[in-house]
Amino acid sequence: MTRQLLFVQGAGEGTHDGWDERLVASLAGHLGSGYAIRYPRMPAEDDPNVMRWAAVLREEIDALGAGAVLVGHSIGATILVHFLADEPPAHPPAGIFLVAMPYIGDGGWPSDEIVPKADLGLRLSPPTAVYLYHGDADDIVPGAHAHLNARAIPQARLKVLPGRDHQLNDDLSEVAADILGLGAGEPV
């Protein structure tokens, strides 16, 4: 049986084809043929609009079956998790994997479009597993954001990866291992 995975890109000009496609390729290589990865191009990637991205997320998530895996990178991860908190999917995902996610709120980045949620973790569909990954050499999203996100989503498992940059050096092997662990029903 092939499991479905949705990868939500980060923002910035050329991110879909020039940057995050390497993350998708890393995931695909580590996960193997048991996963079908959906990687939609988000509208106006150089100037993300939460409403426009949410429309794409709604369509993509509605097309997924039960037990799908959701992965978001950078601001795509932030938009994804806030979307899921506001609009819980009909079929809860097996896992939510958030890579280099900016924190929105006190101590993090401001946003005119995303309202910080003190109960963010409580608003995510239980018993969905949530993972946070952050490179300690990330020069785009400060490392403090990882800990703020972990506090906002207390059920999340935080993994700070030494020597890894904002793209986790184009290596999502830890993410893939955790996804495969979910598929096997093993604790990770």
CYANA upper distance limits for C-alpha pairs under 8 A (distance plus 0.5 A):
  1 MET  CA     34 GLY  CA      7.30
  2 THR  CA     33 SER  CA      7.97
  2 THR  CA     34 GLY  CA      5.22
  2 THR  CA     35 TYR  CA      5.70
  2 THR  CA     36 ALA  CA      6.90
  3 ARG  CA     34 GLY  CA      6.69
  3 ARG  CA     35 TYR  CA      5.25
  3 ARG  CA     36 ALA  CA      6.65
  3 ARG  CA     67 GLY  CA      7.97
  3 ARG  CA     68 ALA  CA      6.79
  3 ARG  CA     69 VAL  CA      8.32
  4 GLN  CA     35 TYR  CA      6.23
  4 GLN  CA     36 ALA  CA      5.52
  4 GLN  CA     37 ILE  CA      6.66
  4 GLN  CA     38 ARG  CA      7.98
  4 GLN  CA     64 LEU  CA      7.29
  4 GLN  CA     65 GLY  CA      7.96
  4 GLN  CA     67 GLY  CA      8.29
  4 GLN  CA     68 ALA  CA      5.43
  4 GLN  CA     69 VAL  CA      6.83
  5 LEU  CA     35 TYR  CA      7.11
  5 LEU  CA     36 ALA  CA      6.56
  5 LEU  CA     37 ILE  CA      5.27
  5 LEU  CA     38 ARG  CA      6.56
  5 LEU  CA     68 ALA  CA      6.12
  5 LEU  CA     69 VAL  CA      5.07
  5 LEU  CA     70 LEU  CA      6.28
  5 LEU  CA     71 VAL  CA      7.87
  6 LEU  CA     37 ILE  CA      6.36
  6 LEU  CA     38 ARG  CA      5.31
  6 LEU  CA     39 TYR  CA      6.70
  6 LEU  CA     60 GLU  CA      8.18
  6 LEU  CA     61 ILE  CA      8.31
  6 LEU  CA     68 ALA  CA      8.14
  6 LEU  CA     69 VAL  CA      6.83
  6 LEU  CA     70 LEU  CA      5.48
  6 LEU  CA     71 VAL  CA      6.58
  7 PHE  CA     24 VAL  CA      7.75
  7 PHE  CA     37 ILE  CA      7.47
  7 PHE  CA     38 ARG  CA      6.69
  7 PHE  CA     39 TYR  CA      5.69
  7 PHE  CA     40 PRO  CA      8.10
  7 PHE  CA     70 LEU  CA      6.74
  7 PHE  CA     71 VAL  CA      5.25
  7 PHE  CA     72 GLY  CA      6.21
  7 PHE  CA     73 HIS  CA      8.38
  8 VAL  CA     39 TYR  CA      7.11
  8 VAL  CA     40 PRO  CA      7.68
  8 VAL  CA     42 MET  CA      8.41
  8 VAL  CA     70 LEU  CA      8.38
  8 VAL  CA     71 VAL  CA      6.65
  8 VAL  CA     72 GLY  CA      5.05
  8 VAL  CA     73 HIS  CA      6.79
  8 VAL  CA     76 GLY  CA      5.93
  8 VAL  CA     77 ALA  CA      7.33
  8 VAL  CA     80 LEU  CA      7.92
  9 GLN  CA     15 THR  CA      7.79
  9 GLN  CA     16 HIS  CA      6.73
  9 GLN  CA     20 ASP  CA      6.57
  9 GLN  CA     39 TYR  CA      8.17
  9 GLN  CA     41 ARG  CA      8.09
  9 GLN  CA     42 MET  CA      7.74
  9 GLN  CA     72 GLY  CA      6.75
  9 GLN  CA     73 HIS  CA      6.00
  9 GLN  CA     74 SER  CA      8.01
  9 GLN  CA     75 ILE  CA      8.45
  9 GLN  CA     76 GLY  CA      5.80
  9 GLN  CA     77 ALA  CA      8.31
 10 GLY  CA     15 THR  CA      7.08
 10 GLY  CA     16 HIS  CA      8.06
 10 GLY  CA     20 ASP  CA      7.62
 10 GLY  CA     45 GLU  CA      8.13
 10 GLY  CA     72 GLY  CA      7.94
 10 GLY  CA     73 HIS  CA      5.60
 10 GLY  CA     74 SER  CA      5.45
 10 GLY  CA     75 ILE  CA      5.71
 10 GLY  CA     76 GLY  CA      5.05
 10 GLY  CA     77 ALA  CA      7.84
 11 ALA  CA     15 THR  CA      6.64
 11 ALA  CA     45 GLU  CA      5.48
 11 ALA  CA     46 ASP  CA      6.27
 11 ALA  CA     47 ASP  CA      7.67
 11 ALA  CA     48 PRO  CA      6.96
 11 ALA  CA     74 SER  CA      7.88
 11 ALA  CA     75 ILE  CA      6.70
 11 ALA  CA     76 GLY  CA      7.31
 12 GLY  CA     45 GLU  CA      5.96
 12 GLY  CA     46 ASP  CA      4.54
 12 GLY  CA     47 ASP  CA      7.44
 13 GLU  CA     45 GLU  CA      6.56
 13 GLU  CA     46 ASP  CA      4.85
 14 GLY  CA     18 GLY  CA      5.82
 14 GLY  CA     19 TRP  CA      7.68
 14 GLY  CA     45 GLU  CA      8.06
 14 GLY  CA     46 ASP  CA      8.06
 15 THR  CA     19 TRP  CA      5.34
 15 THR  CA     20 ASP  CA      6.31
 15 THR  CA     21 GLU  CA      8.44
 15 THR  CA     45 GLU  CA      7.62
 16 HIS  CA     20 ASP  CA      5.86
 16 HIS  CA     21 GLU  CA      6.45
 16 HIS  CA     41 ARG  CA      6.86
 16 HIS  CA     42 MET  CA      8.45
 16 HIS  CA     45 GLU  CA      8.23
 17 ASP  CA     21 GLU  CA      6.03
 18 GLY  CA     22 ARG  CA      8.24
 19 TRP  CA     23 LEU  CA      7.91
 19 TRP  CA    167 GLN  CA      8.43
 20 ASP  CA     24 VAL  CA      6.91
 20 ASP  CA     73 HIS  CA      8.44
 20 ASP  CA    167 GLN  CA      8.28
 21 GLU  CA     25 ALA  CA      6.60
 22 ARG  CA     26 SER  CA      6.61
 22 ARG  CA    170 ASP  CA      6.46
 23 LEU  CA     27 LEU  CA      6.74
 23 LEU  CA    167 GLN  CA      7.90
 23 LEU  CA    170 ASP  CA      5.88
 23 LEU  CA    171 ASP  CA      7.14
 23 LEU  CA    172 LEU  CA      6.94
 24 VAL  CA     28 ALA  CA      6.58
 24 VAL  CA     37 ILE  CA      8.38
 24 VAL  CA     39 TYR  CA      8.25
 25 ALA  CA     29 GLY  CA      6.55
 26 SER  CA     30 HIS  CA      6.75
 26 SER  CA    170 ASP  CA      7.35
 26 SER  CA    171 ASP  CA      6.35
 26 SER  CA    172 LEU  CA      6.27
 26 SER  CA    173 SER  CA      7.65
 27 LEU  CA     31 LEU  CA      6.36
 27 LEU  CA    171 ASP  CA      8.45
 27 LEU  CA    172 LEU  CA      6.28
 27 LEU  CA    173 SER  CA      7.42
 27 LEU  CA    175 VAL  CA      8.15
 27 LEU  CA    176 ALA  CA      6.36
 28 ALA  CA     32 GLY  CA      6.30
 28 ALA  CA     33 SER  CA      8.27
 28 ALA  CA     35 TYR  CA      8.06
 28 ALA  CA     37 ILE  CA      7.88
 30 HIS  CA    172 LEU  CA      8.45
 30 HIS  CA    173 SER  CA      6.73
 30 HIS  CA    176 ALA  CA      6.44
 30 HIS  CA    177 ALA  CA      8.27
 31 LEU  CA     35 TYR  CA      7.07
 31 LEU  CA    176 ALA  CA      6.38
 31 LEU  CA    177 ALA  CA      8.41
 31 LEU  CA    180 LEU  CA      7.49
 41 ARG  CA     45 GLU  CA      8.48
 42 MET  CA     53 TRP  CA      6.70
 42 MET  CA     56 VAL  CA      7.65
 43 PRO  CA     48 PRO  CA      7.61
 43 PRO  CA     52 ARG  CA      7.22
 43 PRO  CA     53 TRP  CA      7.05
 44 ALA  CA     48 PRO  CA      6.21
 44 ALA  CA     49 ASN  CA      8.08
 48 PRO  CA     52 ARG  CA      8.31
 48 PRO  CA     53 TRP  CA      7.62
 49 ASN  CA     53 TRP  CA      6.65
 49 ASN  CA    113 GLU  CA      8.35
 50 VAL  CA     54 ALA  CA      6.32
 50 VAL  CA     79 ILE  CA      7.14
 50 VAL  CA    113 GLU  CA      6.93
 50 VAL  CA    114 ILE  CA      7.99
 51 MET  CA     55 ALA  CA      6.81
 52 ARG  CA     56 VAL  CA      7.23
 53 TRP  CA     57 LEU  CA      6.70
 53 TRP  CA     79 ILE  CA      8.20
 54 ALA  CA     58 ARG  CA      6.44
 54 ALA  CA     79 ILE  CA      8.06
 54 ALA  CA     80 LEU  CA      8.36
 54 ALA  CA     83 PHE  CA      7.06
 55 ALA  CA     59 GLU  CA      6.91
 56 VAL  CA     60 GLU  CA      6.59
 57 LEU  CA     61 ILE  CA      6.30
 57 LEU  CA     80 LEU  CA      7.94
 57 LEU  CA     83 PHE  CA      8.44
 58 ARG  CA     62 ASP  CA      6.44
 59 GLU  CA     63 ALA  CA      6.85
 60 GLU  CA     64 LEU  CA      7.20
 61 ILE  CA     89 PRO  CA      7.55
 62 ASP  CA     89 PRO  CA      7.73
 62 ASP  CA     90 ALA  CA      8.01
 64 LEU  CA     68 ALA  CA      6.88
 65 GLY  CA     91 HIS  CA      7.11
 66 ALA  CA     91 HIS  CA      5.41
 66 ALA  CA     92 PRO  CA      6.98
 66 ALA  CA     93 PRO  CA      6.94
 66 ALA  CA     94 ALA  CA      8.22
 67 GLY  CA     91 HIS  CA      7.79
 67 GLY  CA     92 PRO  CA      7.26
 67 GLY  CA     93 PRO  CA      5.43
 67 GLY  CA     94 ALA  CA      5.00
 67 GLY  CA     95 GLY  CA      8.38
 68 ALA  CA     92 PRO  CA      8.39
 68 ALA  CA     93 PRO  CA      5.42
 68 ALA  CA     94 ALA  CA      6.10
 68 ALA  CA     95 GLY  CA      7.87
 69 VAL  CA     93 PRO  CA      6.18
 69 VAL  CA     94 ALA  CA      6.05
 69 VAL  CA     95 GLY  CA      5.65
 69 VAL  CA     96 ILE  CA      6.77
 69 VAL  CA     97 PHE  CA      8.36
 69 VAL  CA    179 ILE  CA      8.18
 70 LEU  CA     93 PRO  CA      7.40
 70 LEU  CA     95 GLY  CA      6.77
 70 LEU  CA     96 ILE  CA      5.36
 70 LEU  CA     97 PHE  CA      6.65
 71 VAL  CA     77 ALA  CA      7.66
 71 VAL  CA     96 ILE  CA      6.40
 71 VAL  CA     97 PHE  CA      5.12
 71 VAL  CA     98 LEU  CA      6.37
 71 VAL  CA     99 VAL  CA      8.13
 72 GLY  CA     76 GLY  CA      5.78
 72 GLY  CA     77 ALA  CA      4.32
 72 GLY  CA     78 THR  CA      8.10
 72 GLY  CA     80 LEU  CA      7.07
 72 GLY  CA     97 PHE  CA      6.90
 72 GLY  CA     98 LEU  CA      5.55
 72 GLY  CA     99 VAL  CA      6.62
 72 GLY  CA    101 MET  CA      8.49
 73 HIS  CA     77 ALA  CA      5.28
 73 HIS  CA     98 LEU  CA      6.63
 73 HIS  CA     99 VAL  CA      5.26
 73 HIS  CA    100 ALA  CA      6.61
 73 HIS  CA    101 MET  CA      6.94
 74 SER  CA     78 THR  CA      7.21
 74 SER  CA     98 LEU  CA      8.27
 74 SER  CA     99 VAL  CA      6.60
 74 SER  CA    100 ALA  CA      5.41
 74 SER  CA    101 MET  CA      4.92
 74 SER  CA    102 PRO  CA      6.69
 74 SER  CA    141 VAL  CA      8.44
 74 SER  CA    166 HIS  CA      8.45
 75 ILE  CA     79 ILE  CA      6.62
 75 ILE  CA    101 MET  CA      6.61
 75 ILE  CA    102 PRO  CA      6.70
 76 GLY  CA     80 LEU  CA      6.44
 76 GLY  CA    101 MET  CA      8.32
 77 ALA  CA     81 VAL  CA      6.63
 77 ALA  CA     98 LEU  CA      5.85
 77 ALA  CA     99 VAL  CA      7.19
 77 ALA  CA    100 ALA  CA      8.32
 77 ALA  CA    101 MET  CA      6.05
 77 ALA  CA    102 PRO  CA      8.47
 78 THR  CA     82 HIS  CA      6.73
 78 THR  CA     98 LEU  CA      8.47
 78 THR  CA    101 MET  CA      6.27
 78 THR  CA    102 PRO  CA      6.82
 78 THR  CA    103 TYR  CA      7.70
 78 THR  CA    104 ILE  CA      8.39
 79 ILE  CA     83 PHE  CA      6.45
 79 ILE  CA    114 ILE  CA      8.35
 80 LEU  CA     84 LEU  CA      6.69
 81 VAL  CA     85 ALA  CA      6.70
 81 VAL  CA    124 LEU  CA      8.45
 82 HIS  CA     86 ASP  CA      6.71
 82 HIS  CA    114 ILE  CA      8.06
 82 HIS  CA    120 LEU  CA      8.04
 83 PHE  CA     87 GLU  CA      6.32
 83 PHE  CA     88 PRO  CA      8.34
 84 LEU  CA     88 PRO  CA      5.50
 84 LEU  CA     89 PRO  CA      7.35
 84 LEU  CA    123 ARG  CA      8.43
 84 LEU  CA    124 LEU  CA      6.90
 85 ALA  CA    120 LEU  CA      6.94
 85 ALA  CA    121 GLY  CA      8.47
 85 ALA  CA    123 ARG  CA      5.36
 85 ALA  CA    124 LEU  CA      5.69
 85 ALA  CA    125 SER  CA      8.44
 86 ASP  CA    123 ARG  CA      8.05
 88 PRO  CA     92 PRO  CA      8.00
 88 PRO  CA    124 LEU  CA      7.45
 88 PRO  CA    125 SER  CA      6.94
 89 PRO  CA     93 PRO  CA      8.35
 89 PRO  CA    125 SER  CA      8.48
 92 PRO  CA    125 SER  CA      6.52
 92 PRO  CA    126 PRO  CA      8.29
 92 PRO  CA    128 THR  CA      7.31
 93 PRO  CA    125 SER  CA      8.49
 93 PRO  CA    128 THR  CA      6.72
 94 ALA  CA    128 THR  CA      6.09
 94 ALA  CA    129 ALA  CA      7.10
 94 ALA  CA    182 LEU  CA      7.85
 95 GLY  CA    128 THR  CA      5.86
 95 GLY  CA    129 ALA  CA      5.13
 95 GLY  CA    130 VAL  CA      6.28
 95 GLY  CA    131 TYR  CA      8.29
 95 GLY  CA    179 ILE  CA      7.99
 95 GLY  CA    182 LEU  CA      8.08
 96 ILE  CA    128 THR  CA      7.66
 96 ILE  CA    129 ALA  CA      6.73
 96 ILE  CA    130 VAL  CA      5.26
 96 ILE  CA    131 TYR  CA      6.77
 97 PHE  CA    130 VAL  CA      6.47
 97 PHE  CA    131 TYR  CA      5.34
 97 PHE  CA    132 LEU  CA      6.68
 97 PHE  CA    133 TYR  CA      8.27
 97 PHE  CA    175 VAL  CA      7.73
 98 LEU  CA    130 VAL  CA      8.26
 98 LEU  CA    131 TYR  CA      6.58
 98 LEU  CA    132 LEU  CA      5.41
 98 LEU  CA    133 TYR  CA      6.74
 99 VAL  CA    132 LEU  CA      6.52
 99 VAL  CA    133 TYR  CA      5.30
 99 VAL  CA    134 HIS  CA      6.61
100 ALA  CA    132 LEU  CA      8.20
100 ALA  CA    133 TYR  CA      6.56
100 ALA  CA    134 HIS  CA      5.32
100 ALA  CA    135 GLY  CA      7.61
100 ALA  CA    138 ASP  CA      8.33
100 ALA  CA    141 VAL  CA      7.16
100 ALA  CA    146 ALA  CA      7.97
100 ALA  CA    166 HIS  CA      6.50
100 ALA  CA    167 GLN  CA      8.09
101 MET  CA    132 LEU  CA      8.28
101 MET  CA    134 HIS  CA      8.10
101 MET  CA    141 VAL  CA      7.80
101 MET  CA    145 HIS  CA      7.80
101 MET  CA    146 ALA  CA      7.57
101 MET  CA    149 ASN  CA      8.38
102 PRO  CA    108 GLY  CA      7.61
102 PRO  CA    109 TRP  CA      7.53
102 PRO  CA    141 VAL  CA      6.39
102 PRO  CA    145 HIS  CA      6.32
102 PRO  CA    146 ALA  CA      8.10
102 PRO  CA    149 ASN  CA      8.49
103 TYR  CA    108 GLY  CA      5.50
103 TYR  CA    109 TRP  CA      6.65
103 TYR  CA    145 HIS  CA      5.66
103 TYR  CA    146 ALA  CA      7.93
103 TYR  CA    148 LEU  CA      7.01
103 TYR  CA    149 ASN  CA      6.35
104 ILE  CA    108 GLY  CA      5.79
104 ILE  CA    109 TRP  CA      5.45
104 ILE  CA    110 PRO  CA      6.30
104 ILE  CA    111 SER  CA      7.13
104 ILE  CA    114 ILE  CA      7.76
104 ILE  CA    115 VAL  CA      8.14
104 ILE  CA    116 PRO  CA      6.32
105 GLY  CA    109 TRP  CA      6.57
105 GLY  CA    110 PRO  CA      6.49
105 GLY  CA    111 SER  CA      8.39
105 GLY  CA    115 VAL  CA      8.30
105 GLY  CA    116 PRO  CA      5.77
106 ASP  CA    110 PRO  CA      8.41
107 GLY  CA    145 HIS  CA      8.34
107 GLY  CA    148 LEU  CA      8.24
108 GLY  CA    144 ALA  CA      8.49
108 GLY  CA    145 HIS  CA      6.65
108 GLY  CA    148 LEU  CA      8.17
111 SER  CA    115 VAL  CA      7.75
117 LYS  CA    152 ALA  CA      8.35
118 ALA  CA    152 ALA  CA      6.94
119 ASP  CA    123 ARG  CA      6.86
119 ASP  CA    152 ALA  CA      7.30
119 ASP  CA    153 ILE  CA      8.32
120 LEU  CA    124 LEU  CA      7.40
120 LEU  CA    152 ALA  CA      6.31
120 LEU  CA    153 ILE  CA      6.50
121 GLY  CA    152 ALA  CA      6.47
121 GLY  CA    153 ILE  CA      4.40
121 GLY  CA    154 PRO  CA      6.74
121 GLY  CA    155 GLN  CA      7.32
121 GLY  CA    156 ALA  CA      8.50
122 LEU  CA    153 ILE  CA      7.92
124 LEU  CA    128 THR  CA      7.99
129 ALA  CA    155 GLN  CA      8.29
129 ALA  CA    156 ALA  CA      7.57
130 VAL  CA    155 GLN  CA      7.37
130 VAL  CA    156 ALA  CA      5.12
130 VAL  CA    157 ARG  CA      6.93
131 TYR  CA    156 ALA  CA      5.61
131 TYR  CA    157 ARG  CA      5.26
131 TYR  CA    158 LEU  CA      6.53
131 TYR  CA    159 LYS  CA      8.19
132 LEU  CA    146 ALA  CA      7.70
132 LEU  CA    149 ASN  CA      8.46
132 LEU  CA    150 ALA  CA      7.90
132 LEU  CA    156 ALA  CA      7.01
132 LEU  CA    157 ARG  CA      6.50
132 LEU  CA    158 LEU  CA      5.16
132 LEU  CA    159 LYS  CA      6.59
133 TYR  CA    146 ALA  CA      8.06
133 TYR  CA    158 LEU  CA      6.53
133 TYR  CA    159 LYS  CA      5.40
133 TYR  CA    160 VAL  CA      6.36
133 TYR  CA    161 LEU  CA      7.66
133 TYR  CA    175 VAL  CA      8.39
134 HIS  CA    138 ASP  CA      7.91
134 HIS  CA    143 GLY  CA      7.47
134 HIS  CA    146 ALA  CA      6.79
134 HIS  CA    158 LEU  CA      8.47
134 HIS  CA    159 LYS  CA      6.98
134 HIS  CA    160 VAL  CA      5.40
134 HIS  CA    161 LEU  CA      6.55
134 HIS  CA    164 ARG  CA      8.27
134 HIS  CA    166 HIS  CA      7.94
134 HIS  CA    168 LEU  CA      7.97
135 GLY  CA    143 GLY  CA      7.98
135 GLY  CA    160 VAL  CA      6.15
135 GLY  CA    161 LEU  CA      5.18
135 GLY  CA    162 PRO  CA      6.57
135 GLY  CA    163 GLY  CA      7.02
135 GLY  CA    164 ARG  CA      4.76
135 GLY  CA    165 ASP  CA      5.63
135 GLY  CA    166 HIS  CA      6.77
135 GLY  CA    168 LEU  CA      6.34
136 ASP  CA    143 GLY  CA      6.64
136 ASP  CA    160 VAL  CA      6.78
136 ASP  CA    161 LEU  CA      6.47
136 ASP  CA    162 PRO  CA      5.84
136 ASP  CA    163 GLY  CA      6.42
136 ASP  CA    164 ARG  CA      6.41
136 ASP  CA    165 ASP  CA      7.34
137 ALA  CA    162 PRO  CA      7.64
137 ALA  CA    163 GLY  CA      5.83
137 ALA  CA    164 ARG  CA      5.69
137 ALA  CA    165 ASP  CA      5.19
137 ALA  CA    166 HIS  CA      7.83
138 ASP  CA    142 PRO  CA      6.98
138 ASP  CA    143 GLY  CA      7.51
138 ASP  CA    164 ARG  CA      7.13
138 ASP  CA    165 ASP  CA      4.60
138 ASP  CA    166 HIS  CA      4.94
138 ASP  CA    167 GLN  CA      8.45
139 ASP  CA    165 ASP  CA      7.35
139 ASP  CA    166 HIS  CA      7.17
140 ILE  CA    166 HIS  CA      6.83
141 VAL  CA    145 HIS  CA      7.41
141 VAL  CA    166 HIS  CA      7.60
142 PRO  CA    146 ALA  CA      8.36
143 GLY  CA    147 HIS  CA      7.80
144 ALA  CA    148 LEU  CA      6.83
145 HIS  CA    149 ASN  CA      6.51
146 ALA  CA    150 ALA  CA      6.67
146 ALA  CA    158 LEU  CA      7.94
146 ALA  CA    160 VAL  CA      8.41
147 HIS  CA    151 ARG  CA      6.71
147 HIS  CA    158 LEU  CA      8.41
148 LEU  CA    152 ALA  CA      6.77
149 ASN  CA    153 ILE  CA      6.53
150 ALA  CA    154 PRO  CA      6.07
150 ALA  CA    155 GLN  CA      8.37
150 ALA  CA    156 ALA  CA      6.65
150 ALA  CA    157 ARG  CA      8.03
150 ALA  CA    158 LEU  CA      6.95
161 LEU  CA    168 LEU  CA      8.37
164 ARG  CA    168 LEU  CA      5.21
164 ARG  CA    169 ASN  CA      6.13
165 ASP  CA    169 ASN  CA      6.15
167 GLN  CA    171 ASP  CA      8.15
168 LEU  CA    172 LEU  CA      7.38
172 LEU  CA    176 ALA  CA      6.64
173 SER  CA    177 ALA  CA      6.56
174 GLU  CA    178 ASP  CA      6.77
175 VAL  CA    179 ILE  CA      6.71
176 ALA  CA    180 LEU  CA      6.55
177 ALA  CA    181 GLY  CA      6.57
178 ASP  CA    182 LEU  CA      6.87
178 ASP  CA    188 VAL  CA      6.47
179 ILE  CA    183 GLY  CA      6.94
180 LEU  CA    184 ALA  CA      6.78
181 GLY  CA    185 GLY  CA      6.69
181 GLY  CA    186 GLU  CA      5.65
181 GLY  CA    187 PRO  CA      7.09
181 GLY  CA    188 VAL  CA      6.49
182 LEU  CA    186 GLU  CA      6.48
182 LEU  CA    187 PRO  CA      7.61
182 LEU  CA    188 VAL  CA      7.96
